[in-house]
Amino acid sequence: MEDDIFSGKVRPEKIPLHWVGRPTSSAPGWRWDDPHDSGNSVRFFAGDPDDPQQWKQTPYVIVVSSGSVVGSDGTSVSGFDPPE
């Protein structure tokens, strides 16, 4: 099931039905974009065990709300440029 999320075969249940999915461009994964607000998206990445950044070596999710990356605690993460 997890691989299906990264390939876009399965829409995660919390992604709104009107959001549009497409492959990510920077790493293997899938992104969901709000067609009514380009500042909102959720990106699912499969991870790369050879990536020098440890947090990118396993599957991870990037949430962008109103143009800002949001951490797991719901607050903005400053100085983080989200991957495509």
C-alpha positions in Angstrom: 0.0 0.0 0.0 2.8 2.4 0.9 4.4 2.1 -2.6 0.9 2.8 -4.1 0.9 6.2 -2.3 4.3 7.2 -3.7 3.3 6.2 -7.2 0.0 8.0 -7.1 -2.0 4.8 -7.5 -3.8 5.4 -4.2 -5.0 8.8 -3.0 -4.3 9.1 0.8 -7.6 9.4 2.7 -6.8 12.9 4.1 -6.1 14.4 0.6 -9.2 16.4 -0.5 -11.0 14.8 -3.5 -10.6 18.0 -5.7 -6.8 18.1 -5.3 -4.8 17.2 -8.4 -2.0 14.6 -8.3 1.2 14.3 -10.3 4.7 12.8 -10.0 7.2 14.9 -8.1 10.1 16.3 -10.2 13.0 16.3 -7.7 12.8 12.7 -6.3 10.7 9.6 -6.7 7.3 10.4 -5.2 3.9 11.9 -5.8 2.5 15.3 -5.0 -1.1 16.5 -4.5 -1.9 20.2 -5.2 -4.9 22.3 -4.3 -6.1 23.6 -7.7 -7.7 26.6 -6.0 -4.6 27.7 -4.0 -1.1 27.0 -5.4 0.3 27.6 -1.9 -1.2 24.3 -0.6 0.3 20.9 -1.4 1.3 17.6 0.1 4.2 15.6 -1.3 5.0 12.0 -0.6 8.6 10.8 -1.2 9.8 7.2 -1.2 13.2 8.2 0.3 16.7 7.4 -1.0 19.0 5.4 1.3 22.0 7.0 -0.4 20.8 10.6 0.2 23.3 12.6 2.4 20.5 14.1 4.4 19.4 11.4 6.9 15.8 12.4 7.0 15.5 11.8 3.2 16.8 8.3 3.4 13.4 6.8 4.4 9.9 7.7 3.2 8.8 11.2 4.1 6.0 13.7 3.6 6.2 17.5 3.0 3.1 19.6 3.8 2.9 23.1 2.4 0.2 25.4 3.7 -0.2 28.9 2.4 3.2 28.7 0.9 5.0 27.6 4.1 6.3 24.2 5.0 4.4 22.9 8.0 6.1 20.6 10.6 4.4 17.6 12.3 3.4 19.9 15.1 1.5 22.2 12.7 3.8 25.2 12.9 5.8 26.7 10.0 9.3 25.4 9.4 11.4 28.5 8.6 14.3 28.4 6.1 13.1 25.3 4.4 12.7 25.3 0.6 10.3 22.4 -0.3 11.4 20.0 -3.0 9.3 19.8 -6.1 
